[in-house]
Amino acid sequence: DGYTSKEAYLTYEEAYGTATTPGKCTDKWPTGSVYKSETCELVNATVGYACWRCSPPRYIFDWRFFVSLFVFFWNNALNIAIGQCLIAGAVGVWFFTSNADKGSRRVIAQSTWNVFRYHLGSLAFGSFIIAVIQLIRAILKYYEKQAKQAKNRVLVLILKICGCLIWCFEKCVKFLNKNAYIQIALMGTNFCTSAKKAFFLILRNAFRFGTVAILGAMINVIGFLFIIAVSVALGYVILTGLYPEVAPAISLVIYGCTAYVVAKLFMNVFGLAVDTTLQCFLACEEMDLHGDFVPSSMSRWLDKSKPIGADDDDD
């Protein structure tokens, strides 16, 4: 289809290129290869025969690939959004349930119903934004590869910088989206309204969010390592107790990989639950909500008429 040249070339360097000059067969990515054909073409009596030809690459990228890639990005982002909103909704239902009924209400079922009945459109829109940003990153990476094959170092550097900036922007949008999903689960507002509220909520409480982020990261690392270490240690003890003659190395690797996945999933849920609890507390504080649903460890922080630590002094 015109991707690979059909012409014959006089020298290998002309077909394949050099360290600074792209070849006629390797100036695009994905690149094919060069071979010397047994049937040569006579250019003229002075120059000689052209025997070097281009072979096509194993695959190429066109618009169909990028459409499929965008669909993958969107589906992946939507699945993550549904999971985050579902967990946030469950934590929110638990938080605003009276202390006497905490633990007895079906929070997961209620949150699942709310997500798929009311919030799916907002989650799809938020994940669409993430997918667009990721697609832009992929396109920049594609053109970076093209520039590298064309031996254009300046353009490669510019595209690398742009890719780094887009990556940073993607991280910021993902952080904002996560908090917007929490707002969607708690307040039931659409994505744009929730993103705006989440942005200004973070600005008003930047110190609190920063503190929780630092402490949460530390607890996340400790919990992550603890789960893996305990799982591997228990696996070793059980394995050597049941089968002392078996070498435990391969089994321990399997235990470690399984524990890694479990720890990653568990600590991600824990971190999102912490973020949601913070937003629930801030909602109670800013909306002046009081009641028997507030956990006892947080109620004294919401009661502004009572000095912090008064309950401890009374005890």
N, C-alpha and C positions, 0 to 999 in steps of 0.2 A: 504493500500500500504506500510505497514511497518512503517508508521509514529507513530501510536499508538500501544503500546505493548499489546499483547494478553494474556500475562501471568497473573497468580494470585499471590498475595503477602500476606505474613503472617500478617503484621501490616499496620496500616494506615500511620505511619511515613515512612516506607519503600516505600510505593506507592506515598505518597504526598510529603514527604521530611520534613525537619526542617528549622530553620532559617539560618543554615549554610551549610546544605547538601541538594543537589537536590534530588527529588524523582524520581522513575522510570517512573512515569506518567507525571511529571512536569519539566523535564530537557530540554525541547525544547519550543520555542515560535513560534506561539501561543500555549497556553497550554490548555489541556483538563481538565477533572475533575476526581475525584476518587469516587467510590461507592462500597458498600459492597454487593456482590452478594449472592443470596440465594443458589446457587449451589457452594459449596466449593470443592477444590481439596485437597486430602490428600497428604501431603508432605512425612511424615513418622510418625511412631507411637510416636516418641519422640517429634518432633517439633509440630505436629498438622496439622490443616487445614489452607489452604490459601484461604481467601475469598475476599480480596481487589483487585479490577480490575480497569483498566483505561477506561475512555470514551473519544472518540475523540473530538477535538475542533470543533467549528462551522465552521471554515474556516482554510485553510493553504495557505502558499505562495510557489509558485514554479516559474520556469523560465518564464511561461506564464504571471504571474502577473508582473514581472519586465519588460518584453517586453511591455506590455500594459502601465505600468507606464512611461517607456521611451518615448513611443509615445505621451502620455499626456504631458510630460515635453517639448518635441520637438515642439508640436503644440502650446502650451502655449507660449514658447519662440519665436516662429516664428510669432505669432500674435502680440506680443509686439514689435518685431523688425520691422514688417511691419508698425505698427502704428507710431513708433519713426521715421522711415525713411520717411514716408509720411509727417509727421508734419515738419521734418527738411527740406525736399524738398520744401514744400510750403513756409516756411520762406525764404529759399534760393532764390526761384524764386521771391518772393516779394522784397527781399533785392537788388537783382541785376536788378530790373526793374527801369527804369528811374523815377525820382521823379514825373514827370508830369503824368505818367501812373499808379502810385501806387494806388491800390484800385480798379482799373478797369480790371486788368488782372485776368484770371481764374486760380489762383495758385493751388487750390486744385485739379482741373482736370488735370493740367499739372503734378503735383507731383504724382498723382495716376497712370497716364500713365507711367511715368518714373520708378516707383517702380515695377510695374507688367510686364513691357516690358524689363527692363534692369537689375534690381537689385535683383530680387527674388532669384537667386542662391546664391549670396553673403549673403543675409539675412538668407537663409536656413543654410548656413555653419556656420555663427556666432551663430545662435540659436542652432545648433547641439552641439557646444562646451558648451554652457550653459546647455543643456539637459544632456550631459555626466557628467558634474560636479554635477548637482543635483541628477543624478542617483547614483553617488558614495556616496553622502551624505546619500541617502536613504538606500543603501547597508550597510554603516557603522552603521546606526541606527538599521537596522535589526540584524546585528551581536552584537550590543550592547545589544539588547533585549535578544538574545540567551545567551550571557555571563551573563546577570543578572539572567536568569533562572537557569544557571549552578552554580550560587553563586560564580562567579569569579570576585571579586571586583577589582582586579588589571587590568584585561582585560577591565572591564567596564570603569574604569578611563582612560585608554589609548585610548579607542575608543571615549570617550567623548572629549578628547583633540584633537584627529584627526578630529572629526566632527566639532569642533570649528574652527580649522585651515582651513578646507575645506570651511566652511561658510564664513570666512574672504576672502579666495581666490575667492569664487564665487562673493562676493560683488565687489572686484577689477575688475574681468573680466566683470561683468555687466557694471561697470562704463566705462571701456575701450571700450566695445562693443557699448555702447550708443554713444560715441564720434566717433567710427569707422563708425557707421551708418550715423552720420552727415557728415563725410567725403565722404562716398559713395554717399549721396544725393547731395553734393556740387560739388565734383570732378569727380564722375562717375567711380572711380577706384574699383578694386576688394576688397574683404574683407581683405585679408592679407596685401595688400599695404595700405589700409585705416587704419587698426589697427596700423601698423607701423608709419604712418604719424601722427595719433592721439596721439600715445604714445610720440613721440618726440615733438609734438606741445605742449602737456601738460608739458613736461620737460622744454621746452624753455620759457614757460609762466606760470610757476607754481604759481607765486604770483597773476597773473591776474585770473587764474582759481580758486585759493583759495578765493580771494576776492569776486568774483562773486558767488561762492558756499555759502559763509557765508551770503552775502546780500540776495541771492536768497532764502536761507533757512528761513531767518527772514521774508521776504515778503511772502513766502509760508505759514508760520504759521499764519501771520496776515490776509492774504486773506482767508485762510481756516476758521479761527474762525469768520471772518467778514461775510462770506457767510452764515454760519450756524446760527449765531446770528440774522442776518437780516431776513433770511427766517423764522425762528421760531417766531420772533417778529411780522412780517407781517402776518403770519398765525394765530397767536393769536388774533391780532386786527381784521382781517377779520372774523374769526370764531365767536368771541364774539359779533361782530357787527351784523352778520346775524342770529346767533342762541345763544342769551344770556343765554338761559336756559340749554344749553348743557355743560357738564363737559369737559374742553379742554385737559385734561391730555393725553389721548390716542392719540388724534389728534396731539398734540405737539410732542409726541414721533415719530409719523409717519413723520411729517414735518422735525424733526431733522435727522432721518435716510435718508430721501430723500435728504436733503440738504448736508448731509455728503458725499453721493455718488457724487452729482453734484460738490461739492467743490473739492473733490479728483480728479475728472476728469479734471476740469477746471484748477486747479493749476498745475497738471502734464503737461498739454499742455503748460501752461505759462512758467514753468521751462525749458521745452525742447526748447521752442522758444527763451528763454534767452540764453541758451547754444549755439544754432545754430547761433544766432546773433553775439555772441562773436567770433565764428569761422569764420563767414563771415568777420567780422572786421579784424581779424588776417590775413585772406587770402589776403585782400586788402592791409594790411600793409606790409606783407612779399613779396607779388608779385608786390608791388608798383602800385596798380590799383587805378585810379582816374577817376571820371566821375560824371555825374549828377544823377547817381543812388544812390550814398552814401547819407544817411539821413543827413540833415543839422546839426543835433546835433553831428554827428560823423565826419563830413568832416574836421573840424579844428584839430582833433586829428590825421588825416592822412596827413595833410599838414605840413611836417616837417620844411618847410621854414618859417612858420608863428608861432610865439610864442602862447602857449595856453593862451586863454583869450583875444587875440587881437581883436576878433570880439566884445567881450563884452565891451572892452575899446572904440572901435569905436562908439558903440551904446551910 
